[in-house]
Each structure stands twice: as structure tokens, then as C-alpha cells.
Amino acid sequence: MLNDLKKDCEVRMQKTLDALEQAFARVRTGRAHPSMLKDVMVPYYGADTPLMQVANVNVEDARTLLVQPYERNMVGAVDKAIRNSDLGLNPVTTDVIRVPLPALTEQTRRDMQKLARNETEGSRVALRNIRRDVLADIKELLKEKEISEDDERRASDDIQKITDRFVAEADRMLAAKEAELMQV
């Protein structure tokens, strides 16, 4: 019973870190990465469709993305969708779309750093909420006399160690992202 709670706690905390990693992928750095365009929606036969489903996105060089729509008649719509996104990108269109990334200013880097810190703090809060929920489940087991007080104490200590490990991992991910952001 307690092992199931611990495993569930670890799985939920790992999902929180995975969400943090995805959030970090959306934080723009000076390097080109296909996931930057993941949230861009393109009108495709009357329905808004994610860009990744109507075009192939590759990294041409460190500061340029290459977008190749699967259908030639979609080039204009994809170009317009990228321009209208809140990413501040201006694609160059020929038969394919090249998206040059402007260099980040110092202020933009600081803003992106704040955004990364806010995402990390949100993850820390989520990790603590998961810990609180699992500890409440453990207390409930103790209240129903399904476990002893010693088992409850050991399980609580184990949950705290798991939480500390995941919070440290989130901090490590933040440090790596900040180093990447401040790299010129």
C-alpha cells in the first residue's frame, strides 16, 4: 500500500518535471529549435491546425529554422501564421520558409530568465502539492489503522526525500536553462 503511494508520488512528480521541460522548450533562447513553432496554428481547410501537422520544421543553422509545408499552396498560410504569432519572427519565403532568429538583447534575456524562474517556481509548488496529497493519503491510512505510526513516520520521511530530489532536479534544470539563456 505504502509502496504504491510512493510510486504514484514519483510518477506524478516526474510528470511535473516533464511539463517543466516542455515549458523551458518554449522559452526562447538565441538558438533555433523546432519546438519554438510548436504552438503556431495554421488555418488548414477551414480548421486551425498545429504547424507541425502541416509542415516539416528543421534547423538549418544555429539561428535559422527551415519550414517546408507538405502542400505548396500552404506556403502563404504558414508564413502568415508565423508572422502573426507572438514570437516576433519575420520569415523569408521562397518555395520554402526560412525563419531567421534575431539575436536576443540583454533585456530580452533577463525577461526570459524571469519567465524560466516563474515556470520553475510553479513546478516547485506543484511538487509540494503532490507531497501534501500523498501525506494526506498516508495520514488517512493511519487513521483507518491500516498502517502503524512507525510506518507512517518512515513513509513521510521517504516522501520528503523524494520531494527534495525532484525539487533539486527542477533547480538543476533552471540553472542549465539560465546558463543557456545568458550565453551570447
C-alpha positions as CSV (number, residue, x, y, z in Angstrom):
1,M,0.0,0.0,0.0
2,L,2.7,2.5,1.0
3,N,4.9,1.4,-1.9
4,D,2.1,2.1,-4.3
5,L,1.7,5.6,-2.8
6,K,5.5,6.2,-3.2
7,K,5.5,5.0,-6.8
8,D,2.4,7.1,-7.6
9,C,4.2,10.1,-6.0
10,E,7.3,9.6,-8.1
11,V,5.3,9.2,-11.3
12,R,3.3,12.4,-10.6
13,M,6.4,14.3,-9.8
14,Q,8.2,13.1,-12.9
15,K,5.2,14.3,-15.0
16,T,5.6,17.7,-13.3
17,L,9.3,17.8,-14.3
18,D,8.4,16.8,-17.9
19,A,5.9,19.7,-18.0
20,L,8.7,22.0,-16.8
21,E,11.0,20.7,-19.5
22,Q,8.3,21.4,-22.1
23,A,7.8,24.9,-20.7
24,F,11.5,25.5,-21.0
25,A,11.4,24.4,-24.6
26,R,9.0,27.3,-25.3
27,V,11.3,29.8,-23.6
28,R,13.2,31.4,-26.5
29,T,17.0,31.3,-26.4
30,G,19.4,32.5,-29.0
31,R,19.4,29.2,-30.8
32,A,16.9,27.8,-33.3
33,H,14.8,24.9,-32.2
34,P,11.8,23.4,-33.9
35,S,9.7,23.3,-30.7
36,M,9.7,27.1,-30.9
37,L,7.0,26.9,-33.5
38,K,5.0,24.1,-31.8
39,D,2.2,26.4,-30.6
40,V,1.7,28.2,-34.0
41,M,-1.7,27.4,-35.5
42,V,-2.3,27.5,-39.3
43,P,-5.7,27.7,-41.0
44,Y,-5.8,24.4,-42.9
45,Y,-9.0,23.7,-44.9
46,G,-11.1,25.8,-42.5
47,A,-9.7,24.5,-39.2
48,D,-6.8,25.8,-37.1
49,T,-4.1,23.1,-37.2
50,P,-0.8,23.0,-35.4
51,L,2.1,24.0,-37.7
52,M,3.9,20.7,-37.0
53,Q,1.0,18.8,-38.7
54,V,1.1,20.8,-42.0
55,A,4.8,21.4,-42.4
56,N,8.2,19.9,-41.7
57,V,10.3,22.1,-39.4
58,N,14.1,21.7,-39.3
59,V,17.1,23.6,-38.0
60,E,19.1,25.0,-40.9
61,D,21.8,26.5,-38.8
62,A,22.1,27.8,-35.3
63,R,19.9,30.9,-35.9
64,T,17.6,29.8,-38.8
65,L,14.6,27.4,-38.9
66,L,13.6,25.8,-42.2
67,V,9.9,25.2,-42.6
68,Q,8.7,23.1,-45.6
69,P,4.9,22.8,-45.9
70,Y,3.7,19.4,-47.1
71,E,1.5,21.2,-49.7
72,R,2.8,24.0,-51.9
73,N,-0.4,26.0,-51.6
74,M,0.1,26.2,-47.8
75,V,3.3,28.4,-48.0
76,G,1.4,31.7,-47.7
77,A,-0.8,30.5,-44.9
78,V,2.2,29.1,-42.9
79,D,4.2,32.3,-43.5
80,K,1.2,34.4,-42.3
81,A,0.7,32.2,-39.2
82,I,4.3,32.6,-38.2
83,R,4.2,36.3,-38.7
84,N,1.0,36.7,-36.6
85,S,2.3,34.5,-33.8
86,D,3.5,36.3,-30.7
87,L,7.1,35.1,-31.3
88,G,8.2,38.2,-33.1
89,L,9.6,36.3,-36.1
90,N,9.8,37.5,-39.7
91,P,10.0,34.6,-42.1
92,V,11.6,34.8,-45.5
93,T,9.5,33.0,-48.1
94,T,10.6,31.4,-51.4
95,D,9.5,27.8,-52.2
96,V,10.3,27.1,-48.5
97,I,10.1,29.3,-45.5
98,R,13.3,30.3,-43.7
99,V,12.8,31.8,-40.2
100,P,15.8,33.8,-39.0
101,L,16.0,34.3,-35.3
102,P,17.1,37.8,-34.2
103,A,19.8,38.0,-31.6
104,L,18.4,38.4,-28.1
105,T,19.1,41.7,-26.3
106,E,20.3,41.8,-22.7
107,Q,16.8,42.9,-21.6
108,T,15.1,40.1,-23.5
109,R,17.5,37.6,-22.0
110,R,16.6,38.9,-18.5
111,D,12.9,38.7,-19.3
112,M,13.3,35.1,-20.5
113,Q,15.3,34.3,-17.4
114,K,12.4,35.6,-15.2
115,L,9.9,33.5,-17.2
116,A,12.1,30.4,-16.6
117,R,12.2,31.2,-12.9
118,N,8.5,31.6,-12.7
119,E,7.9,28.3,-14.5
120,T,10.3,26.6,-12.1
121,E,8.6,28.1,-9.1
122,G,5.2,26.8,-10.4
123,S,6.8,23.4,-10.7
124,R,8.1,23.6,-7.1
125,V,4.6,24.5,-5.9
126,A,3.1,21.5,-7.9
127,L,5.7,19.2,-6.3
128,R,4.8,20.4,-2.8
129,N,1.1,19.9,-3.6
130,I,1.8,16.4,-4.7
131,R,3.7,15.8,-1.5
132,R,0.8,17.2,0.6
133,D,-1.7,15.0,-1.2
134,V,0.4,11.8,-0.6
135,L,1.0,12.7,3.0
136,A,-2.8,13.2,3.5
137,D,-3.3,9.8,2.0
138,I,-0.8,8.3,4.4
139,K,-2.5,10.1,7.4
140,E,-5.8,8.6,6.2
141,L,-4.2,5.1,6.2
142,L,-3.0,5.7,9.8
143,K,-6.4,7.0,10.8
144,E,-8.1,3.8,9.4
145,K,-5.4,1.8,11.3
146,E,-4.2,0.1,8.1
147,I,-0.6,1.2,9.0
148,S,1.3,1.8,12.2
149,E,2.6,5.1,13.4
150,D,6.2,3.9,12.7
151,D,5.2,3.1,9.1
152,E,3.6,6.5,8.8
153,R,6.7,8.2,10.0
154,R,9.0,6.3,7.7
155,A,6.7,6.8,4.7
156,S,6.5,10.5,5.4
157,D,10.3,10.7,5.6
158,D,10.6,8.8,2.3
159,I,8.1,11.1,0.6
160,Q,10.1,14.1,1.8
161,K,13.3,12.7,0.4
162,I,11.6,12.0,-3.0
163,T,10.2,15.6,-3.0
164,D,13.7,17.0,-2.2
165,R,15.2,15.0,-5.0
166,F,12.7,16.3,-7.5
167,V,13.0,19.9,-6.3
168,A,16.8,19.7,-6.7
169,E,16.3,18.3,-10.2
170,A,14.0,21.3,-11.1
171,D,16.6,23.7,-9.7
172,R,19.3,21.9,-11.8
173,M,17.1,22.3,-14.9
174,L,16.6,26.0,-14.1
175,A,20.4,26.5,-13.7
176,A,21.0,24.9,-17.1
177,K,18.3,27.0,-18.8
178,E,19.7,30.2,-17.3
179,A,23.2,29.4,-18.4
180,E,21.8,28.7,-21.9
181,L,19.9,32.0,-21.9
182,M,22.8,34.1,-20.8
183,Q,25.2,32.5,-23.3
184,V,25.9,35.0,-26.1
